[in-house]
């Protein structure tokens, strides 16, 4: 955070008044403000002010609704969550009120219960929250957090993480307001083509009903293909024992029910997850507005609170269509996690390979894999995800010989995880200790974050498998550091597109979508590439590693890949 950046704090008093004041020692100090509308305070302060507030999700949607955009903020509650994790105090309340209570030795209030998203609604203006924190108390918490950041092993990195994730919450709020362009008429036509007509009075659409009848005919009795227990029982009656009805377990079976059952399951997933009911609930006025939440997984990846935005089937992406005269700029980071491993391991040979202007796996294949790209890919992913058997183990050994520091980096992360030590991303996000380790009140997960995770491990897993935690922490240092990089990418892209009509409308792990007028599309595409490079330098320093993108300018999302 630059010393030249004005910093103001903004807090509500519980009686409908908002109070704002410059932080101590900020440049360009000004008088305290007491206003009814927080937008008045924003307009009264310098335009480049970094706003210190309790939680972006509780303030910024209201400002956006008033037509006010802020350049920078510091989210006290998110910083508290990151700091508690860094200190091994997982599970403790993370609200600004809780931070103040810990600072002053008072009773710590619990965090409010998690809110489940209602279709088409946005967060958080009316969510249950602790009592508002007075302005002076908020400033004291902020000062205390600054001291705690300074006490970390790498304060510059931790400071960058809190700054970047605060910026990400601004991005998320703006994305939640903008919405992803969605053609409801195209979606309805797709559903009819895939699933058939709906019957009056409810029930499954025609195509699903026909497939269900074929499944039943194959078993010689009525079987509900939407009920796994009924399907397993039917196969058992036919002399076939199954543990589940997952596709990989049934697709090789020699039975006439298999083909219609697989087809039914594929279509049923679309029907239940993105069917007519989903469309009515989540798409309004030509926009799909899920609630994006930064840092929603243990590794720092984003989640959405409802709507299934991160699992949109490719066939349904046909409904994501730019407005007339506008385009979707869809950008995927190429082999992001292996490139991140090169940067964080500081392996000179791997960094050199990751800096070449070509496909990374092809480049690796020339370094001990006789040009076999598939083997090189298996080896790299085996290092990241912990492949320890078969060809993966043999390929990993070859990778270790060529890139010893890179493999040693993830090996050490796995060993630390198995031993119950805290493991951190490059910028300092911390993996929880194993359950029962004594670190934190309950060894549990992150307070105040929805449990819609994709990490593959939770703290409770450690009680049954230290090896599972080792596999998770091996990936955590890479996936989590990639999430660190993505925060800086989004912040840089938001800054680069300020003043344009372009809007960030979607983000998922290594993919970003910007909706913009057609004449801005090439500028936006270049801004994404530049933001990736800038994020690499800010996150990992001056390394040879490149972070290229595959970028498409399209009218329809499905045409991007």
Beta strands, then each sheet from edge to edge (+ up, - down):
strand 1: 7-12
strand 2: 18-22
strand 3: 33-35
strand 4: 50-53
strand 5: 72-75
strand 6: 180-181
strand 7: 283-284
strand 8: 287-288
strand 9: 292-293
strand 10: 303-304
strand 11: 326-333
strand 12: 423-424
strand 13: 430-431
strand 14: 503-508
strand 15: 511-517
strand 16: 549-554
sheet 1: 3+ 2- 1+ 4+ 5+
sheet 2: 6+ 8- 7+
sheet 3: 9+ 10-
sheet 4: 14+ 15- 11+ 16-
sheet 5: 12+ 13-
end
